[in-house]
Amino acid sequence: PLSKHEVQVPPHLHVLTGLSSYSNYSVRVSCSNEVGPSPFSSLLHFVTPESVPSVAPKNLTFDLSEQQLSVQWAKLQEEELQGKLLAYKLQWTLGGETQEPLLFKENWARLSGGGRFFNASFQVSACTSVGCGPWSPPILVLPASAQIQVGRSHMWVGLLLGLLVATVVGLLLTFVAQRRGKETQFGSAFESPGPESSVFFTAAQSFSRNTTDPQESTLDALCINNELKDKLQDVLIPERLLTLGHTLGKGEFGSVREAILKTEDSSLQKVAVKVLKSDITSSGDIEQCLKEAAYMKDFNHPNVIKLIGVSLHRRPGQRLPIPMVVLPFMKHGDLHTFLLLSRLGEQPFDLSLKTLVQFMFDIARGMEYLSSKNIIHRDLAARNCMLNENMSVCVADFGLSKKIYSGDYYRQGSVSKLPVKWIALESLADNIYTAQSDVWAFGVTMWEIMTRGQTPYPGVENSEIYEFLIKGERLKKPADCRDDIYELMHGCWSPVPKCRPSFRQLVVQLEALHLGLSHSCPPKEPLLYVNLEGDEGEAAGPKAPAWSFEAETTAEASSWSVPWQRQAEDEEKDWLMMGSRAALAIGGDYRYIVGPCGTTEEEQTWRGRGEAENTTQEEVREDEDDIINF
């Protein structure tokens, strides 16, 4: 046995220290009393967790030719790896700029184009699933002739250093000899001082660069910038606290899964987890996902979705962990799908004008908060607003958001997919985005709400939008829309950005509208009495709809997605499907508008015919065409 420990009980607990990483151990226990010891228990075998390698690879050498550069180093021993070797990371610097690290399974690398590595420095480290170990000393790549000259200069430097060290040692020996001579002549003149004059120090804190904390190690492995890493440090959630459930939706870049989060007080919280696809290995895509999470970290407003945390899933055999963004679970999905369900679902329901204005008011409050934080959303639409369990709207999807640090505008400099029919006139013309361009998008979102989810500018192609707007054309007044509400949204579409209302002004006007609405015209089937929990018999009235807005978990239920998640292969915007019935709600006849005061006989007749699948598919195609590359 390596060691034997005697432990006084209670407590019946003993912590073993000094164990090596990634090593096999066996433990057995025996009890003793005044009579004697009992037989030993059966051996308990366990393996300690992996850690980062403890040392750097040694003997780093190179062979340079015109065609290629060969770099080689010594393999690490198993006890030095402290885990299963995943790869060696080769990092090189040229002209003071660090290049993209390269990964190799073996202890050598062959790089084509040897001449381009002249005057470059290389260093290597070993990586396990926990992270990478220390770097080896860098070597400088030089031609053979230059190496001879450098070798000679190094030889002279070595000789000079040797002479200097010898001189210093000689002087020290002479000094010590003289002190000893004085001691024998005058007695013990150089004894150590007594304890009363001694000063003792204890270390307040100790540090080790070879950390074994898996979360810290995986953050290092992500190769993200230090500013982003510092922002995410205090919102990291250990992977063991997340229990992933079924997939809510899949998209181009990943999926969204329902999950249960175990909090610090051991309570359980239902959350939504955005997970990148496992085949995404680009550090740029991973960093973009984490930047969106960093935006949401500092948000604290009831009408803006807030980040719960970020977790990192370590993959065996892969150099980069998968980031998982943990967000609140929004029971009723996105606003656009909810509006479509109200008129095109299997069991349509009425939304009162006061409820619609409340939706607008919630969004305006959220956007006012973002504007005060100097955040430009750039993708405000009903599909990117979520409904929580209290039917309050939260602004979400910050994938295109930008923080403005100086000035009051942001100029789009790269090619990206942008929602053309929600973009302001100046943004289409000059790629300039301000808080006032978000006001334009808010006006379009108001129009979506009043039309119960219709697609803006029906019949107008994306390529025709700019010419349509520059001529002074705007979205027409929706049926059953009050004049004061349309005037408010129309003011958001002024061609002069400074003439548009601010979000603060919109909040004030919408609040006044909401308070002034009469209760004399309630909808036939009030939203508050829709069965939100899926239990039959709770709806008001004998014919109240039994439709539940909670997710179905049956095999027939269609997959969900959330507005921060890209939908399937050829869909370019974000959606949240709310159960199998939501599929029928994506589409519809744009000529039909649900009145705020109830349904008519013509409406009942239309409902019998209007849920055909060809109408559904036509509206899906129109929504998909609203995104264009800029």
Secondary structure, DSSP 8 states (H G I E B T S, - for coil): --------SSS------S--TT-EEEE----B-SS-B------EEEE------SS-----EEEE-SSEEEEE-----HHHH-S---EEEEEEEETTEE---EEESSSEEEEE-GGGGTT-EEEEEEE-SS-B------EE---HHHHHHHHHHHHHHHHHHHHHHHHHHHHHHHHHHHHHHHHHHH-STT----GGG------S----SS---HHHHHHHHTT--HHHHHHHHTTB--GGGEEEEEEEEE-SSEEEEEEEEE-TTS-EEEEEEEEE-TT---HHHHHHHHHHHHHHHT--BTTB----EEEEE--TT-SS-EEEEEEE--TT-BHHHHHHHHHHSSS-----HHHHHHHHHHHHHHHHHHHHTTEE-S--SGGGEEE-TTS-EEE---TT-EE-SSSSEEE--S--EEEGGGS-HHHHHH-EEEHHHHHHHHHHHHHHHHTTS--SSTT--GGGHHHHHHTT------TT--HHHHHHHHHTT-SSGGGS--HHHHHHHHHHHHHH--SSS--SS-GGGS-SS--TT-SSSTT------S---STTS-----TTSB-STT--SB----SGGGGGGS---TT----TT---HHHHHHHHHTT-HHHHHHHHHHHHTTEEE-
